[in-house]
Amino acid sequence: LFLFPLLFFISCTTSTEQKTINVTGQGKMKVVPDMVELSLRAYSVKSAMKDAVTETQAAVNQIIAVCRKYVVDPSDIKVSSISTNKAYDYSRATEKFIGYDALQVLDVTLKDIRKIEQFTEELLATKISKIDNIRYNHTKADSIMREVNLMALEDARKTAEKMCDKMNASLGSIVYLSNFENRSNKVNRGMHYSGSDYQMNLYNKSFGGEGFKMTAEILQFEDAAYASFELK
């Protein structure tokens, strides 16, 4: 884990009843992801609907067999119901009916990111049509976010203490504390990484679209704490 410097924004307010200092503390942490979530699609078009369904289901069975080799928890493999529709060719000025399509989607969570390359290699050996919605994550994201929250709270307190030291004042009791604030300059909160989701369109096992990054981007967790303290 890599800790980043904490930033803060400070403002002081004075009223006839109570003198307060308002501070914003920030916490940031960069983490290397250890898991990946992705959607796997099987799709086929046939002149008869039953043939499209049969071919799609056969592809899904192949995909599930590969997933079970790498995904331990069955709940990490979610299979949608198969959907069917009429298929048209729009390559010319007028649409042309070409048959019926059948689509089925699997949402898979791979909790050992070290196996992603071997996993995708085996998937490409099946009749899979598309890999998309690839999202890197961390198995301990909730606990990391709680730690970042505490970092933001501590930063807010230290910021208030430093301000009081500079102004020759004493810090009193806390009168307000929150992780949410209705301001136009809200701090970016939660987990994120630069870039977007990735996808692979597979046409005869060739790559299309943006492609698939085997090297995951660093995850950044951020949180903010808003606090008001009495001034003595």
C-alpha positions in Angstrom: 0.0 0.0 0.0 1.2 3.5 -0.8 0.1 6.4 1.4 -0.3 9.8 -0.3 0.1 13.2 1.4 -3.1 14.5 2.9 -4.6 17.8 1.6 -6.8 20.2 3.5 -9.0 23.2 3.1 -9.6 25.6 6.0 -12.1 28.4 6.8 -12.9 30.2 10.0 -16.3 31.6 10.9 -17.2 34.0 13.7 -20.7 34.5 15.2 -21.9 36.6 18.1 -22.7 33.4 20.1 -19.8 31.1 19.3 -16.4 31.3 17.7 -15.6 28.2 15.6 -13.0 26.9 13.2 -14.2 24.9 10.2 -11.8 22.4 8.6 -11.8 19.8 5.9 -9.5 16.8 6.2 -8.6 14.5 3.4 -7.3 11.0 3.2 -5.9 9.2 0.2 -4.4 5.8 -0.3 -3.1 4.1 -3.5 -3.5 0.3 -3.7 -2.5 -2.3 -6.2 -5.7 -4.2 -7.2 -5.9 -7.9 -6.4 -9.1 -8.9 -8.2 -11.0 -8.2 -11.4 -14.7 -8.3 -12.4 -15.7 -8.8 -16.0 -18.7 -9.7 -18.2 -18.5 -12.6 -20.6 -20.9 -12.7 -23.5 -22.0 -15.5 -25.8 -24.0 -14.5 -28.9 -25.1 -16.2 -32.1 -27.4 -15.5 -35.1 -29.2 -18.3 -36.9 -32.1 -18.5 -39.3 -34.1 -20.5 -36.7 -34.4 -19.2 -33.2 -33.9 -22.7 -31.6 -30.6 -23.0 -33.4 -29.4 -19.7 -32.1 -30.4 -20.6 -28.6 -28.7 -24.0 -28.9 -25.4 -22.5 -30.2 -25.4 -19.8 -27.5 -26.0 -22.3 -24.7 -23.2 -24.5 -26.0 -20.8 -21.6 -25.9 -22.0 -20.7 -22.3 -21.4 -24.2 -21.1 -17.8 -24.0 -22.4 -17.3 -20.6 -20.7 -18.7 -21.9 -17.4 -16.4 -24.9 -17.5 -13.4 -22.5 -17.8 -14.7 -20.2 -15.1 -15.0 -23.0 -12.6 -11.3 -23.8 -13.0 -10.4 -20.3 -11.8 -13.3 -19.1 -9.7 -13.7 -20.9 -6.3 -16.9 -19.4 -5.0 -19.9 -20.3 -7.2 -21.6 -17.0 -6.2 -18.8 -15.2 -8.2 -20.2 -16.6 -11.4 -23.6 -15.1 -12.2 -25.4 -16.3 -15.4 -28.2 -14.2 -16.9 -31.3 -15.7 -18.6 -30.9 -16.2 -22.4 -32.5 -13.4 -24.4 -33.6 -13.7 -28.1 -34.7 -11.2 -30.7 -35.0 -10.7 -34.4 -31.6 -9.9 -36.1 -31.2 -7.3 -38.8 -28.4 -6.2 -41.1 -28.1 -2.4 -41.2 -25.1 -2.2 -43.4 -27.2 -0.9 -46.3 -29.8 1.9 -46.6 -32.6 -0.4 -45.6 -32.7 -3.0 -42.8 -32.6 -6.7 -43.8 -33.9 -9.5 -41.7 -31.2 -12.1 -41.3 -32.6 -14.4 -38.6 -32.8 -14.6 -34.9 -30.1 -13.9 -32.3 -29.6 -15.3 -28.8 -27.5 -13.6 -26.1 -26.4 -14.8 -22.7 -24.1 -12.9 -20.2 -22.0 -14.1 -17.4 -20.7 -11.7 -14.7 -17.6 -13.2 -13.2 -15.4 -12.1 -10.3 -11.8 -13.4 -10.4 -10.3 -12.9 -6.9 -6.8 -13.9 -7.9 -5.6 -11.3 -10.4 -2.4 -13.2 -11.0 -4.4 -15.7 -13.0 -6.1 -13.2 -15.3 -3.8 -13.9 -18.3 -4.2 -17.6 -18.2 -7.9 -17.3 -17.5 -8.5 -15.1 -20.6 -6.3 -17.4 -22.8 -8.6 -20.3 -22.0 -11.7 -18.2 -22.5 -10.5 -17.3 -26.0 -10.3 -21.0 -26.8 -14.1 -21.2 -26.3 -16.8 -19.8 -28.5 -17.0 -16.6 -26.4 -18.2 -13.5 -28.3 -17.2 -10.6 -26.1 -15.4 -9.7 -22.9 -16.4 -6.3 -21.5 -17.1 -4.2 -18.4 -13.6 -5.1 -17.0 -13.2 -3.5 -13.6 -10.3 -3.9 -11.3 -10.9 -3.9 -7.6 -9.5 -5.0 -4.2 -10.8 -7.8 -2.0 -10.4 -5.6 1.1 -11.9 -2.5 -0.5 -14.3 -1.9 2.4 -11.7 -2.0 5.1 -9.3 0.1 3.1 -12.1 2.7 2.7 -12.7 2.7 6.4 -9.0 3.3 7.0 -9.0 6.2 4.6 -12.0 7.6 6.4 -10.1 7.6 9.7 -7.1 9.3 7.9 -9.4 12.1 6.8 -10.8 12.5 10.4 -7.3 12.6 11.8 -6.2 15.1 9.2 -9.2 17.4 10.1 -8.2 17.3 13.8 -4.5 18.0 13.1 -5.4 20.8 10.7 -7.5 22.5 13.4 -4.8 22.2 16.0 -2.2 23.7 13.6 -4.4 26.6 12.9 -5.0 27.3 16.5 -1.3 27.2 17.3 -0.7 29.8 14.5 -3.5 32.0 15.8 -2.5 31.7 19.5 -5.9 30.1 20.2 -7.0 27.0 22.0 -9.1 24.3 20.3 -12.3 23.5 22.1 -15.0 20.8 21.7 -16.1 19.5 18.4 -19.5 20.9 17.4 -19.9 19.3 13.9 -18.5 16.3 12.1 -19.5 14.7 8.8 -18.2 12.8 5.8 -20.7 14.6 3.6 -21.0 18.3 2.8 -23.3 20.2 0.5 -20.7 22.3 -1.3 -20.0 23.0 -5.0 -16.3 21.9 -4.5 -17.0 18.5 -3.2 -14.0 16.2 -2.7 -13.8 13.2 -4.9 -14.7 10.3 -2.6 -14.6 6.5 -2.9 -12.5 4.3 -5.1 -11.4 5.1 -8.6 -8.7 4.8 -11.2 -7.8 6.8 -14.2 -9.1 5.6 -17.5 -12.3 3.7 -18.3 -13.6 0.2 -18.4 -12.1 -2.0 -21.0 -13.7 -4.4 -23.5 -12.7 -6.9 -26.1 -14.9 -7.6 -29.1 -13.9 -11.0 -30.5 -14.3 -11.6 -34.2 -12.8 -14.9 -35.2 -10.7 -14.6 -32.0 -9.1 -11.3 -33.2 -9.2 -8.2 -31.0 -11.4 -5.1 -31.5 -12.5 -2.1 -29.5 -10.1 -0.6 -27.0 -8.5 -3.9 -26.1 -7.8 -5.4 -22.8 -5.1 -4.2 -20.4 -3.5 -7.1 -18.6 -1.7 -4.7 -16.3 -4.2 -3.2 -13.9 -4.1 0.5 -13.1 -3.5 1.6 -9.5 -6.7 2.1 -7.4 -7.0 5.3 -5.5 -9.2 5.5 -2.4 -10.2 9.0 -1.2 -12.4 10.4 1.5 -13.1 13.7 3.2 -14.1 14.8 6.7 -15.8 18.1 7.5 -15.5 19.3 11.1 -16.2 22.4 13.2 -14.5 23.1 16.6 -15.1 25.7 19.2 -12.3 28.3 19.7 -11.3 29.2 23.2 
